[in-house]
Amino acid sequence: MDTFRKIIAGICAVLFVVSGVVALFAFNMESKAFNSATYKQAFENQKLYERMPEILANALHTSIAENANAAPYLKPLTVENWRATIASLLPPEEIRILTDDALDSAFNYLNGSADSAVISLLPFKKHLVGPAGMEVVKQILRAQPVCTTEQLLQLGLGFLGGDISLCNPPEELMGFMTPLIESQLQVMTLSIPDEVTLISGAQNNPANDPRINLDRARAVMKVTPFFPLFFLFGVSAFAIRSLVEWLKWWGYPFLFTGAISSVTALLGAPTFGLIVQRLLQNRGAGFMPPVFFSTMRETVSAVTSQILKPVAIEGLILAGLGLSMVLAAIFIVKRK
């Protein structure tokens, strides 16, 4: 009977180690990978805040292209035109604020607290009607082919009629065109939406919403810590009858669980990063627009580091606790 009891306790101890390692990784992944603060830190580490003009430019260009009521003079502007415009108009600190707001919005959608992810264009519109906006329009015009006589006529009529053909006018005419440009900037600002939707839950059939499967996976991650607790209870029930047995039967599983977790977290970062990247490639595209998604993929290494760092620390603490219990058991036995 005593042998049978020890065998069951040994099985529970092994299962505790396995489930404990899995729980440390799964629980930290759930708490870190779906938190916008993790990605803000990753953006900082990877210097990706500079990519936001490109993200905004793609989102704005797509929104205008899909909007049948958008002003005609906005449609000729390319993604590169918008990128240069945004970079010129928005100071780096405001781009950072917009980025953080976009991340918060994306993860609010991902976590089910919002039906869509949006990014505000109000700071951009505010600067557009100022001197910076005027200079940006001139830069865009200078980047176009030189105007022909016919195009100059069309340009003048277009500013009044709302349908322009972009070209590079002579420098002496630029001052003459300044009042017309300023007036059209006011109209242009009104036609630009206050916010752009990055992704909307309305696009998905509720039954096919990719967040449903994600929520199920996250629910499993959240309950993983209960499995090692259950097996630890089994070890206690079948094996522990004295203080020394308690120290040994808890100490060794703690020691192995912590050591395996720490070593895996410290040495397995590249492999873990590849797994996260593969998950993003296979599953992440359903949650975010392509440009924003491609930027998020670049944060994989930094995000992986943030997930594994607490695993390594918690593993070391657990291993230290287990080693202390084992040494205490050995000391008590020798003393007796």
C-alpha positions, 0 to 999 in steps of 0.5 A: 500500500505504501509503495502504491501511494508513493507511485501515485505521488511520483506520477503527480510530482512529474505531472506537476513539473510538466504542467507547472512549466506549461503554466508559467509560459502560458499564463505570462503569454496571456497576460503580456501578449494581449496587453497594449503596454507590452507593444508600446514598450516593444515599439520603443525598443525597436524604434518603430514609432517612426513607422506610424506615418506610413501606417496612417498614410496607408489607412488614410489612402485606403479610406479615401479610395473607398469613400465615393463622397471623398473630395476629388482632389484628395484621390490623386494623392499617393500613399507616399504623398500622405506619408510625407505630409503626415511626417511633415505635419505631426511632431514626433511626440504627437505621432507617439501619442497617435501610435499609443492610442491606435495600439490601445484601440486595437487591443480593446477590439482584440480583448472584446471591449470595443467593436472596432479599432480606430485611429484619430486624425484630429491632430493631423487635421489641426496642423493641416490648416496651419502654416505647416499644411500650406508648406506641405501642399507646396511640397506636393505640387513641387514634386509633380511634373511641370505644369503645361499651359492647359494644366495651369488653366485646369489648376486654377479652375480646379481650385474653384470647382473642386477638381484639380490636376496636380502639377508643378506650377512656376515659382512666380505663380506659387504666391498667387496661388497661396490664397486659393490653396489656403481656402481649399485646405479648409475645405479639404480638412472638412472632407477628411474623416475625424478618425479612420477605422483600422478594423471593424467587427462588423466586417465579420459574421459573429459566428466567424469572428476570429476573436471567438477562438482566440478567447477560448485559447486565452481562457485555457491559458488563464486556468493553466495554473490550477493544474499544477496546484491540483497535482501538488495537492495529489503529491501532498495527499499521497506522499506527505506524512512528516515535515521532511517528506513535505520539504522533499516532495514539494522541494524537488518538483519546485526545483525542477519546475523552476530550473526547466522554466528558467533555462528554457526562457533564457535559451529558448527565446529564438525558438519561442519567437519563431512560434509567436511569429508563426501564430501571427502569420497564421492567425493575426491577419484576421485581427488587424489591417495589413500595414499595422499587422506587418509593423506588429510582426517586427515587434516579435523579438521585443515582445518575446523578450518581455514574455520570457523575462518574467518566466525566467524570474519566476522560474528562478524564484521557484527553483530557489524556493525548491532548493531551499526546501531540499537543503532544509530536508537534508539538514533536518535528516542529518541533524537527527 
